[in-house]
Amino acid sequence: MCLVELDAAFYQYLLEKQFLPLLNVAQCFGFLPYPFDFQRQAEVKNIVLQKMLTILNRTFGLAMIGTVLTCCVSLYVCYPSYMYEEDYPPVLNIAYHLENWLKIVTVLVAVLRPQTSTAYFRETVNSLVQIMVQYDQGWRIERKLASVASVSKRLSVVFLLDDFTIATGLYFIVEGAPATLINLCYIPPFIAIVINVLHYYALFGTISGIVSCSNDTLYGITVEGKKDRQRSCSERRRKSNKVENDIATIDKLVRLHKALLHLTWKTNAHYGVLLLIIMLYSFVQISVILAELYFDNYDLPLVFVGICLTHAAVYFMFFLIIAHANHAIIMENERTLLLLLDINCIWNSELNGMVDYYFMQVSNLRDTHQACGMIKLDMQLVPNVVAVITSILFILMQFSDADQNQDIETLYRLDNIYNISVET
């Protein structure tokens, strides 16, 4: 086996070591295809087991789609009062219907997307491995991957606790059969969102980590360049070999950075539709939870209010995770540009030309951090979501106040009519 194959196997092992739990859970629910190349190589001796796991990977995902669809239809037919509230404003009832059908769409897209695009996921893993092989700084990359994996595991614990709390608390509020149906409608789409958001974060965290390592290497060249400016011309000539090494290093970093940015664009293009569905579903969930708390604030115990607010905060975290994953890459790109501006080798035009080329490749980015060209995925997404949710809540509050005032006015008129009829 050659050295590159050994290196590729080492970096595949790094990815498997850090993200194997997340990968296994996603494949168990059918949200990622099975098997990847390193799994196929590990289980090449047991082809029968591999085929059985492949069938289970597809079957379980289809079973989840059928479960959510069946439970939603059953609730609409048998227990319609749990699917919408006639006493609430029409806008809120529209949100209820949208929320219910988005559950089905979320699971449907989350399951069918990986089964119809297995080549994309395998190419993505292979591209990451090849980029890490070319960069050849295993100790730096391993540290970044460990950090991303640690955050992913902590987030998964938070989401698991929230899911368990909501699913358990529902049985204290709703009677047996409807509570089970509601949970079977709610849990699969929540799991689908959690797994896909964590997978998205892990992938973008890996990309931003490699870009950060690349910037560390570029920073070393920048520091040495500042020292060279203080040396005499004769000392610079003696270090001509070092300049040639810097040119070769920057050329390699340019190719790696372009590959990572292309992978970023490709990932956002592939996840675009699913990200829009996840963000819409999360937005509707937050709006519905806060609106229900406003309309039923006198009838709910304080503990339940706290659980609902925590659940809304968990859905808001999905926006934060998606925005932060893209923002980390954007910040590393800006750091690259600042480092390139510090490199000014006036005694070597070839190095300056390479730096200018690197600068142009990073600065001319278009539509890299967007979902289907509709929503820009950066930290500006978070205040925009807050502003829209606040506006909708104010509108619902105005509808509620108007209805209350109208009811009071109607009662007042009826009372006057009754008094007049009694007097006559």
TORKOL-4160 file (C-alpha; in steps of 0.2 Angstrom, whole numbers, padded with zeros to 4 digits, m for minus):
424
<pt num="1" X="0000" Y="0000" Z="0000"/>
<pt num="2" X="0007" Y="0017" Z="m0005"/>
<pt num="3" X="0009" Y="0032" Z="0007"/>
<pt num="4" X="m0006" Y="0041" Z="0000"/>
<pt num="5" X="m0018" Y="0026" Z="0003"/>
<pt num="6" X="m0011" Y="0025" Z="0021"/>
<pt num="7" X="m0015" Y="0044" Z="0023"/>
<pt num="8" X="m0032" Y="0042" Z="0016"/>
<pt num="9" X="m0036" Y="0027" Z="0027"/>
<pt num="10" X="m0029" Y="0038" Z="0042"/>
<pt num="11" X="m0041" Y="0053" Z="0038"/>
<pt num="12" X="m0055" Y="0041" Z="0035"/>
<pt num="13" X="m0052" Y="0034" Z="0052"/>
<pt num="14" X="m0052" Y="0051" Z="0060"/>
<pt num="15" X="m0069" Y="0055" Z="0053"/>
<pt num="16" X="m0075" Y="0038" Z="0058"/>
<pt num="17" X="m0068" Y="0040" Z="0076"/>
<pt num="18" X="m0076" Y="0058" Z="0079"/>
<pt num="19" X="m0093" Y="0056" Z="0070"/>
<pt num="20" X="m0097" Y="0037" Z="0070"/>
<pt num="21" X="m0111" Y="0039" Z="0083"/>
<pt num="22" X="m0120" Y="0053" Z="0073"/>
<pt num="23" X="m0117" Y="0043" Z="0057"/>
<pt num="24" X="m0124" Y="0027" Z="0064"/>
<pt num="25" X="m0140" Y="0036" Z="0071"/>
<pt num="26" X="m0143" Y="0045" Z="0055"/>
<pt num="27" X="m0141" Y="0028" Z="0045"/>
<pt num="28" X="m0152" Y="0019" Z="0058"/>
<pt num="29" X="m0166" Y="0031" Z="0054"/>
<pt num="30" X="m0163" Y="0031" Z="0036"/>
<pt num="31" X="m0157" Y="0050" Z="0035"/>
<pt num="32" X="m0140" Y="0045" Z="0028"/>
<pt num="33" X="m0137" Y="0031" Z="0015"/>
<pt num="34" X="m0128" Y="0015" Z="0019"/>
<pt num="35" X="m0114" Y="0010" Z="0017"/>
<pt num="36" X="m0100" Y="0023" Z="0015"/>
<pt num="37" X="m0084" Y="0018" Z="0007"/>
<pt num="38" X="m0075" Y="0015" Z="0024"/>
<pt num="39" X="m0090" Y="0005" Z="0030"/>
<pt num="40" X="m0090" Y="m0006" Z="0014"/>
<pt num="41" X="m0071" Y="m0009" Z="0016"/>
<pt num="42" X="m0073" Y="m0014" Z="0035"/>
<pt num="43" X="m0087" Y="m0026" Z="0031"/>
<pt num="44" X="m0081" Y="m0033" Z="0015"/>
<pt num="45" X="m0080" Y="m0050" Z="0022"/>
<pt num="46" X="m0098" Y="m0050" Z="0027"/>
<pt num="47" X="m0108" Y="m0046" Z="0012"/>
<pt num="48" X="m0124" Y="m0053" Z="0018"/>
<pt num="49" X="m0124" Y="m0042" Z="0034"/>
<pt num="50" X="m0121" Y="m0027" Z="0023"/>
<pt num="51" X="m0136" Y="m0031" Z="0012"/>
<pt num="52" X="m0147" Y="m0033" Z="0027"/>
<pt num="53" X="m0142" Y="m0017" Z="0034"/>
<pt num="54" X="m0144" Y="m0008" Z="0018"/>
<pt num="55" X="m0162" Y="m0015" Z="0017"/>
<pt num="56" X="m0166" Y="m0010" Z="0035"/>
<pt num="57" X="m0159" Y="0008" Z="0031"/>
<pt num="58" X="m0172" Y="0010" Z="0018"/>
<pt num="59" X="m0186" Y="0001" Z="0026"/>
<pt num="60" X="m0185" Y="0010" Z="0042"/>
<pt num="61" X="m0186" Y="0027" Z="0034"/>
<pt num="62" X="m0201" Y="0022" Z="0023"/>
<pt num="63" X="m0209" Y="0016" Z="0039"/>
<pt num="64" X="m0207" Y="0033" Z="0047"/>
<pt num="65" X="m0215" Y="0041" Z="0033"/>
<pt num="66" X="m0230" Y="0030" Z="0034"/>
<pt num="67" X="m0231" Y="0032" Z="0052"/>
<pt num="68" X="m0232" Y="0051" Z="0052"/>
<pt num="69" X="m0244" Y="0051" Z="0038"/>
<pt num="70" X="m0256" Y="0038" Z="0045"/>
<pt num="71" X="m0256" Y="0047" Z="0063"/>
<pt num="72" X="m0259" Y="0064" Z="0055"/>
<pt num="73" X="m0274" Y="0058" Z="0045"/>
<pt num="74" X="m0280" Y="0048" Z="0060"/>
<pt num="75" X="m0280" Y="0063" Z="0071"/>
<pt num="76" X="m0289" Y="0074" Z="0058"/>
<pt num="77" X="m0302" Y="0060" Z="0056"/>
<pt num="78" X="m0304" Y="0054" Z="0074"/>
<pt num="79" X="m0298" Y="0069" Z="0085"/>
<pt num="80" X="m0299" Y="0085" Z="0075"/>
<pt num="81" X="m0300" Y="0095" Z="0091"/>
<pt num="82" X="m0281" Y="0091" Z="0093"/>
<pt num="83" X="m0276" Y="0097" Z="0076"/>
<pt num="84" X="m0284" Y="0115" Z="0077"/>
<pt num="85" X="m0294" Y="0126" Z="0088"/>
<pt num="86" X="m0310" Y="0134" Z="0082"/>
<pt num="87" X="m0309" Y="0148" Z="0095"/>
<pt num="88" X="m0293" Y="0154" Z="0090"/>
<pt num="89" X="m0290" Y="0167" Z="0076"/>
<pt num="90" X="m0290" Y="0160" Z="0058"/>
<pt num="91" X="m0272" Y="0165" Z="0055"/>
<pt num="92" X="m0267" Y="0153" Z="0070"/>
<pt num="93" X="m0278" Y="0139" Z="0063"/>
<pt num="94" X="m0269" Y="0141" Z="0046"/>
<pt num="95" X="m0253" Y="0139" Z="0056"/>
<pt num="96" X="m0259" Y="0123" Z="0064"/>
<pt num="97" X="m0263" Y="0115" Z="0047"/>
<pt num="98" X="m0247" Y="0121" Z="0040"/>
<pt num="99" X="m0237" Y="0114" Z="0055"/>
<pt num="100" X="m0246" Y="0097" Z="0053"/>
<pt num="101" X="m0243" Y="0095" Z="0035"/>
<pt num="102" X="m0225" Y="0101" Z="0036"/>
<pt num="103" X="m0222" Y="0086" Z="0048"/>
<pt num="104" X="m0225" Y="0074" Z="0034"/>
<pt num="105" X="m0215" Y="0084" Z="0021"/>
<pt num="106" X="m0200" Y="0086" Z="0033"/>
<pt num="107" X="m0199" Y="0067" Z="0036"/>
<pt num="108" X="m0203" Y="0063" Z="0017"/>
<pt num="109" X="m0189" Y="0075" Z="0011"/>
<pt num="110" X="m0177" Y="0069" Z="0025"/>
<pt num="111" X="m0179" Y="0051" Z="0020"/>
<pt num="112" X="m0180" Y="0051" Z="0001"/>
<pt num="113" X="m0166" Y="0064" Z="m0001"/>
<pt num="114" X="m0152" Y="0053" Z="0004"/>
<pt num="115" X="m0159" Y="0038" Z="m0004"/>
<pt num="116" X="m0159" Y="0047" Z="m0021"/>
<pt num="117" X="m0142" Y="0056" Z="m0019"/>
<pt num="118" X="m0131" Y="0043" Z="m0012"/>
<pt num="119" X="m0117" Y="0048" Z="m0024"/>
<pt num="120" X="m0117" Y="0066" Z="m0016"/>
<pt num="121" X="m0114" Y="0060" Z="0001"/>
<pt num="122" X="m0100" Y="0047" Z="m0004"/>
<pt num="123" X="m0092" Y="0061" Z="m0015"/>
<pt num="124" X="m0092" Y="0073" Z="m0001"/>
<pt num="125" X="m0084" Y="0061" Z="0012"/>
<pt num="126" X="m0071" Y="0057" Z="m0002"/>
<pt num="127" X="m0068" Y="0075" Z="m0006"/>
<pt num="128" X="m0065" Y="0079" Z="0013"/>
<pt num="129" X="m0053" Y="0065" Z="0014"/>
<pt num="130" X="m0043" Y="0070" Z="m0001"/>
<pt num="131" X="m0042" Y="0088" Z="0005"/>
<pt num="132" X="m0035" Y="0082" Z="0021"/>
<pt num="133" X="m0023" Y="0071" Z="0013"/>
<pt num="134" X="m0016" Y="0086" Z="0002"/>
<pt num="135" X="m0015" Y="0097" Z="0017"/>
<pt num="136" X="m0006" Y="0084" Z="0027"/>
<pt num="137" X="m0007" Y="0092" Z="0044"/>
<pt num="138" X="m0015" Y="0078" Z="0054"/>
<pt num="139" X="m0013" Y="0084" Z="0071"/>
<pt num="140" X="m0021" Y="0101" Z="0067"/>
<pt num="141" X="m0036" Y="0093" Z="0058"/>
<pt num="142" X="m0038" Y="0080" Z="0072"/>
<pt num="143" X="m0040" Y="0094" Z="0085"/>
<pt num="144" X="m0053" Y="0103" Z="0075"/>
<pt num="145" X="m0063" Y="0088" Z="0072"/>
<pt num="146" X="m0063" Y="0083" Z="0090"/>
<pt num="147" X="m0069" Y="0101" Z="0094"/>
<pt num="148" X="m0084" Y="0099" Z="0081"/>
<pt num="149" X="m0088" Y="0082" Z="0087"/>
<pt num="150" X="m0089" Y="0087" Z="0105"/>
<pt num="151" X="m0101" Y="0102" Z="0102"/>
<pt num="152" X="m0112" Y="0090" Z="0091"/>
<pt num="153" X="m0113" Y="0077" Z="0106"/>
<pt num="154" X="m0118" Y="0091" Z="0118"/>
<pt num="155" X="m0131" Y="0098" Z="0106"/>
<pt num="156" X="m0138" Y="0080" Z="0104"/>
<pt num="157" X="m0140" Y="0078" Z="0123"/>
<pt num="158" X="m0149" Y="0095" Z="0124"/>
<pt num="159" X="m0161" Y="0090" Z="0110"/>
<pt num="160" X="m0164" Y="0072" Z="0117"/>
<pt num="161" X="m0169" Y="0079" Z="0134"/>
<pt num="162" X="m0181" Y="0092" Z="0126"/>
<pt num="163" X="m0189" Y="0078" Z="0115"/>
<pt num="164" X="m0191" Y="0066" Z="0130"/>
<pt num="165" X="m0198" Y="0080" Z="0141"/>
<pt num="166" X="m0211" Y="0085" Z="0128"/>
<pt num="167" X="m0216" Y="0067" Z="0124"/>
<pt num="168" X="m0218" Y="0062" Z="0142"/>
<pt num="169" X="m0227" Y="0078" Z="0147"/>
<pt num="170" X="m0240" Y="0076" Z="0134"/>
<pt num="171" X="m0247" Y="0061" Z="0143"/>
<pt num="172" X="m0251" Y="0072" Z="0158"/>
<pt num="173" X="m0261" Y="0084" Z="0147"/>
<pt num="174" X="m0269" Y="0073" Z="0134"/>
<pt num="175" X="m0278" Y="0056" Z="0136"/>
<pt num="176" X="m0270" Y="0040" Z="0131"/>
<pt num="177" X="m0274" Y="0037" Z="0112"/>
<pt num="178" X="m0273" Y="0055" Z="0106"/>
<pt num="179" X="m0257" Y="0057" Z="0115"/>
<pt num="180" X="m0249" Y="0042" Z="0107"/>
<pt num="181" X="m0254" Y="0048" Z="0090"/>
<pt num="182" X="m0248" Y="0066" Z="0093"/>
<pt num="183" X="m0231" Y="0059" Z="0099"/>
<pt num="184" X="m0230" Y="0048" Z="0084"/>
<pt num="185" X="m0233" Y="0063" Z="0073"/>
<pt num="186" X="m0221" Y="0074" Z="0082"/>
<pt num="187" X="m0206" Y="0063" Z="0086"/>
<pt num="188" X="m0201" Y="0058" Z="0069"/>
<pt num="189" X="m0200" Y="0075" Z="0061"/>
<pt num="190" X="m0191" Y="0082" Z="0076"/>
<pt num="191" X="m0178" Y="0068" Z="0075"/>
<pt num="192" X="m0176" Y="0071" Z="0056"/>
<pt num="193" X="m0173" Y="0089" Z="0060"/>
<pt num="194" X="m0160" Y="0086" Z="0074"/>
<pt num="195" X="m0150" Y="0073" Z="0064"/>
<pt num="196" X="m0150" Y="0083" Z="0048"/>
<pt num="197" X="m0145" Y="0100" Z="0057"/>
<pt num="198" X="m0131" Y="0091" Z="0067"/>
<pt num="199" X="m0125" Y="0082" Z="0051"/>
<pt num="200" X="m0125" Y="0099" Z="0042"/>
<pt num="201" X="m0116" Y="0107" Z="0057"/>
<pt num="202" X="m0103" Y="0093" Z="0058"/>
<pt num="203" X="m0099" Y="0095" Z="0039"/>
<pt num="204" X="m0098" Y="0114" Z="0040"/>
<pt num="205" X="m0088" Y="0113" Z="0056"/>
<pt num="206" X="m0076" Y="0101" Z="0047"/>
<pt num="207" X="m0074" Y="0113" Z="0032"/>
<pt num="208" X="m0072" Y="0128" Z="0043"/>
<pt num="209" X="m0059" Y="0119" Z="0054"/>
<pt num="210" X="m0049" Y="0114" Z="0038"/>
<pt num="211" X="m0049" Y="0132" Z="0032"/>
<pt num="212" X="m0044" Y="0138" Z="0050"/>
<pt num="213" X="m0029" Y="0126" Z="0049"/>
<pt num="214" X="m0025" Y="0133" Z="0031"/>
<pt num="215" X="m0025" Y="0150" Z="0038"/>
<pt num="216" X="m0013" Y="0145" Z="0052"/>
<pt num="217" X="m0001" Y="0140" Z="0039"/>
<pt num="218" X="m0004" Y="0156" Z="0030"/>
<pt num="219" X="m0001" Y="0166" Z="0046"/>
<pt num="220" X="0016" Y="0158" Z="0048"/>
<pt num="221" X="0021" Y="0164" Z="0030"/>
<pt num="222" X="0015" Y="0181" Z="0035"/>
<pt num="223" X="0025" Y="0182" Z="0051"/>
<pt num="224" X="0041" Y="0176" Z="0041"/>
<pt num="225" X="0037" Y="0189" Z="0027"/>
<pt num="226" X="0037" Y="0203" Z="0040"/>
<pt num="227" X="0054" Y="0198" Z="0047"/>
<pt num="228" X="0060" Y="0197" Z="0029"/>
<pt num="229" X="0056" Y="0215" Z="0026"/>
<pt num="230" X="0068" Y="0220" Z="0040"/>
<pt num="231" X="0082" Y="0210" Z="0032"/>
<pt num="232" X="0095" Y="0217" Z="0019"/>
<pt num="233" X="0094" Y="0213" Z="0001"/>
<pt num="234" X="0109" Y="0201" Z="0003"/>
<pt num="235" X="0100" Y="0191" Z="0017"/>
<pt num="236" X="0084" Y="0190" Z="0006"/>
<pt num="237" X="0094" Y="0183" Z="m0009"/>
<pt num="238" X="0101" Y="0169" Z="0003"/>
<pt num="239" X="0083" Y="0165" Z="0007"/>
<pt num="240" X="0077" Y="0162" Z="m0011"/>
<pt num="241" X="0074" Y="0144" Z="m0007"/>
<pt num="242" X="0062" Y="0149" Z="0007"/>
<pt num="243" X="0052" Y="0161" Z="m0005"/>
<pt num="244" X="0050" Y="0146" Z="m0017"/>
<pt num="245" X="0044" Y="0135" Z="m0003"/>
<pt num="246" X="0031" Y="0149" Z="0001"/>
<pt num="247" X="0025" Y="0150" Z="m0017"/>
<pt num="248" X="0023" Y="0131" Z="m0017"/>
<pt num="249" X="0014" Y="0132" Z="0000"/>
<pt num="250" X="0002" Y="0146" Z="m0006"/>
<pt num="251" X="m0001" Y="0137" Z="m0022"/>
<pt num="252" X="m0007" Y="0122" Z="m0012"/>
<pt num="253" X="m0017" Y="0132" Z="0000"/>
<pt num="254" X="m0026" Y="0141" Z="m0015"/>
<pt num="255" X="m0031" Y="0124" Z="m0022"/>
<pt num="256" X="m0037" Y="0117" Z="m0005"/>
<pt num="257" X="m0047" Y="0133" Z="m0002"/>
<pt num="258" X="m0055" Y="0133" Z="m0019"/>
<pt num="259" X="m0060" Y="0115" Z="m0016"/>
<pt num="260" X="m0067" Y="0119" Z="0001"/>
<pt num="261" X="m0077" Y="0133" Z="m0005"/>
<pt num="262" X="m0084" Y="0123" Z="m0019"/>
<pt num="263" X="m0089" Y="0110" Z="m0007"/>
<pt num="264" X="m0097" Y="0123" Z="0004"/>
<pt num="265" X="m0107" Y="0129" Z="m0011"/>
<pt num="266" X="m0112" Y="0111" Z="m0016"/>
<pt num="267" X="m0118" Y="0107" Z="0002"/>
<pt num="268" X="m0129" Y="0122" Z="0003"/>
<pt num="269" X="m0136" Y="0118" Z="m0014"/>
<pt num="270" X="m0139" Y="0100" Z="m0010"/>
<pt num="271" X="m0147" Y="0105" Z="0007"/>
<pt num="272" X="m0156" Y="0120" Z="0001"/>
<pt num="273" X="m0174" Y="0113" Z="0000"/>
<pt num="274" X="m0172" Y="0103" Z="0016"/>
<pt num="275" X="m0165" Y="0119" Z="0025"/>
<pt num="276" X="m0180" Y="0129" Z="0019"/>
<pt num="277" X="m0192" Y="0116" Z="0026"/>
<pt num="278" X="m0183" Y="0115" Z="0042"/>
<pt num="279" X="m0183" Y="0134" Z="0045"/>
<pt num="280" X="m0201" Y="0135" Z="0040"/>
<pt num="281" X="m0206" Y="0121" Z="0051"/>
<pt num="282" X="m0196" Y="0129" Z="0066"/>
<pt num="283" X="m0203" Y="0146" Z="0062"/>
<pt num="284" X="m0221" Y="0139" Z="0063"/>
<pt num="285" X="m0217" Y="0129" Z="0079"/>
<pt num="286" X="m0210" Y="0145" Z="0088"/>
<pt num="287" X="m0225" Y="0156" Z="0082"/>
<pt num="288" X="m0238" Y="0143" Z="0087"/>
<pt num="289" X="m0230" Y="0140" Z="0104"/>
<pt num="290" X="m0229" Y="0158" Z="0109"/>
<pt num="291" X="m0246" Y="0162" Z="0102"/>
<pt num="292" X="m0254" Y="0148" Z="0112"/>
<pt num="293" X="m0245" Y="0154" Z="0128"/>
<pt num="294" X="m0253" Y="0171" Z="0125"/>
<pt num="295" X="m0270" Y="0165" Z="0122"/>
<pt num="296" X="m0270" Y="0152" Z="0136"/>
<pt num="297" X="m0259" Y="0161" Z="0149"/>
<pt num="298" X="m0272" Y="0160" Z="0162"/>
<pt num="299" X="m0275" Y="0142" Z="0161"/>
<pt num="300" X="m0258" Y="0134" Z="0160"/>
<pt num="301" X="m0247" Y="0130" Z="0175"/>
<pt num="302" X="m0230" Y="0139" Z="0177"/>
<pt num="303" X="m0220" Y="0123" Z="0174"/>
<pt num="304" X="m0229" Y="0119" Z="0158"/>
<pt num="305" X="m0226" Y="0137" Z="0152"/>
<pt num="306" X="m0207" Y="0135" Z="0156"/>
<pt num="307" X="m0207" Y="0118" Z="0146"/>
<pt num="308" X="m0215" Y="0127" Z="0131"/>
<pt num="309" X="m0203" Y="0142" Z="0131"/>
<pt num="310" X="m0189" Y="0129" Z="0132"/>
<pt num="311" X="m0196" Y="0120" Z="0118"/>
<pt num="312" X="m0197" Y="0136" Z="0108"/>
<pt num="313" X="m0179" Y="0140" Z="0112"/>
<pt num="314" X="m0174" Y="0123" Z="0105"/>
<pt num="315" X="m0182" Y="0126" Z="0089"/>
<pt num="316" X="m0174" Y="0144" Z="0088"/>
<pt num="317" X="m0157" Y="0135" Z="0091"/>
<pt num="318" X="m0159" Y="0127" Z="0074"/>
<pt num="319" X="m0158" Y="0144" Z="0066"/>
<pt num="320" X="m0143" Y="0148" Z="0077"/>
<pt num="321" X="m0134" Y="0132" Z="0072"/>
<pt num="322" X="m0137" Y="0134" Z="0053"/>
<pt num="323" X="m0132" Y="0152" Z="0054"/>
<pt num="324" X="m0116" Y="0149" Z="0065"/>
<pt num="325" X="m0110" Y="0135" Z="0053"/>
<pt num="326" X="m0110" Y="0147" Z="0038"/>
<pt num="327" X="m0104" Y="0161" Z="0048"/>
<pt num="328" X="m0088" Y="0152" Z="0054"/>
<pt num="329" X="m0083" Y="0149" Z="0036"/>
<pt num="330" X="m0087" Y="0167" Z="0032"/>
<pt num="331" X="m0076" Y="0173" Z="0046"/>
<pt num="332" X="m0062" Y="0161" Z="0041"/>
<pt num="333" X="m0063" Y="0168" Z="0023"/>
<pt num="334" X="m0062" Y="0186" Z="0030"/>
<pt num="335" X="m0047" Y="0181" Z="0040"/>
<pt num="336" X="m0038" Y="0174" Z="0024"/>
<pt num="337" X="m0041" Y="0190" Z="0015"/>
<pt num="338" X="m0033" Y="0200" Z="0030"/>
<pt num="339" X="m0018" Y="0188" Z="0030"/>
<pt num="340" X="m0016" Y="0190" Z="0011"/>
<pt num="341" X="m0016" Y="0209" Z="0013"/>
<pt num="342" X="m0001" Y="0207" Z="0025"/>
<pt num="343" X="0010" Y="0198" Z="0012"/>
<pt num="344" X="0019" Y="0211" Z="0002"/>
<pt num="345" X="0035" Y="0203" Z="m0006"/>
<pt num="346" X="0041" Y="0218" Z="m0016"/>
<pt num="347" X="0057" Y="0208" Z="m0021"/>
<pt num="348" X="0048" Y="0193" Z="m0028"/>
<pt num="349" X="0034" Y="0197" Z="m0041"/>
<pt num="350" X="0030" Y="0178" Z="m0043"/>
<pt num="351" X="0025" Y="0177" Z="m0025"/>
<pt num="352" X="0015" Y="0193" Z="m0026"/>
<pt num="353" X="0006" Y="0186" Z="m0041"/>
<pt num="354" X="0001" Y="0170" Z="m0032"/>
<pt num="355" X="m0005" Y="0181" Z="m0017"/>
<pt num="356" X="m0016" Y="0192" Z="m0029"/>
<pt num="357" X="m0023" Y="0176" Z="m0037"/>
<pt num="358" X="m0027" Y="0169" Z="m0020"/>
<pt num="359" X="m0035" Y="0185" Z="m0015"/>
<pt num="360" X="m0046" Y="0185" Z="m0030"/>
<pt num="361" X="m0052" Y="0167" Z="m0028"/>
<pt num="362" X="m0058" Y="0170" Z="m0010"/>
<pt num="363" X="m0065" Y="0188" Z="m0013"/>
<pt num="364" X="m0076" Y="0184" Z="m0028"/>
<pt num="365" X="m0088" Y="0172" Z="m0019"/>
<pt num="366" X="m0106" Y="0173" Z="m0025"/>
<pt num="367" X="m0121" Y="0163" Z="m0019"/>
<pt num="368" X="m0110" Y="0152" Z="m0008"/>
<pt num="369" X="m0120" Y="0154" Z="0008"/>
<pt num="370" X="m0138" Y="0154" Z="0002"/>
<pt num="371" X="m0153" Y="0141" Z="0003"/>
<pt num="372" X="m0160" Y="0139" Z="m0015"/>
<pt num="373" X="m0155" Y="0157" Z="m0018"/>
<pt num="374" X="m0169" Y="0163" Z="m0007"/>
<pt num="375" X="m0162" Y="0165" Z="0011"/>
<pt num="376" X="m0144" Y="0171" Z="0015"/>
<pt num="377" X="m0137" Y="0159" Z="0028"/>
<pt num="378" X="m0127" Y="0170" Z="0040"/>
<pt num="379" X="m0129" Y="0178" Z="0057"/>
<pt num="380" X="m0141" Y="0191" Z="0050"/>
<pt num="381" X="m0153" Y="0176" Z="0048"/>
<pt num="382" X="m0156" Y="0176" Z="0067"/>
<pt num="383" X="m0162" Y="0194" Z="0070"/>
<pt num="384" X="m0173" Y="0193" Z="0054"/>
<pt num="385" X="m0182" Y="0178" Z="0061"/>
<pt num="386" X="m0184" Y="0187" Z="0078"/>
<pt num="387" X="m0191" Y="0202" Z="0069"/>
<pt num="388" X="m0204" Y="0192" Z="0059"/>
<pt num="389" X="m0210" Y="0181" Z="0074"/>
<pt num="390" X="m0212" Y="0197" Z="0084"/>
<pt num="391" X="m0222" Y="0205" Z="0070"/>
<pt num="392" X="m0234" Y="0190" Z="0068"/>
<pt num="393" X="m0236" Y="0189" Z="0087"/>
<pt num="394" X="m0241" Y="0208" Z="0087"/>
<pt num="395" X="m0254" Y="0205" Z="0073"/>
<pt num="396" X="m0261" Y="0190" Z="0083"/>
<pt num="397" X="m0263" Y="0200" Z="0098"/>
<pt num="398" X="m0272" Y="0214" Z="0089"/>
<pt num="399" X="m0284" Y="0201" Z="0082"/>
<pt num="400" X="m0287" Y="0194" Z="0099"/>
<pt num="401" X="m0290" Y="0211" Z="0107"/>
<pt num="402" X="m0302" Y="0216" Z="0093"/>
<pt num="403" X="m0312" Y="0200" Z="0095"/>
<pt num="404" X="m0313" Y="0203" Z="0114"/>
<pt num="405" X="m0318" Y="0221" Z="0112"/>
<pt num="406" X="m0331" Y="0216" Z="0099"/>
<pt num="407" X="m0338" Y="0203" Z="0111"/>
<pt num="408" X="m0339" Y="0216" Z="0125"/>
<pt num="409" X="m0348" Y="0228" Z="0114"/>
<pt num="410" X="m0360" Y="0214" Z="0108"/>
<pt num="411" X="m0364" Y="0210" Z="0126"/>
<pt num="412" X="m0367" Y="0228" Z="0131"/>
<pt num="413" X="m0379" Y="0230" Z="0116"/>
<pt num="414" X="m0389" Y="0214" Z="0121"/>
<pt num="415" X="m0390" Y="0221" Z="0139"/>
<pt num="416" X="m0397" Y="0237" Z="0133"/>
<pt num="417" X="m0410" Y="0228" Z="0122"/>
<pt num="418" X="m0415" Y="0217" Z="0137"/>
<pt num="419" X="m0417" Y="0233" Z="0148"/>
<pt num="420" X="m0427" Y="0242" Z="0136"/>
<pt num="421" X="m0439" Y="0227" Z="0133"/>
<pt num="422" X="m0441" Y="0225" Z="0152"/>
<pt num="423" X="m0446" Y="0243" Z="0154"/>
<pt num="424" X="m0459" Y="0242" Z="0140"/>
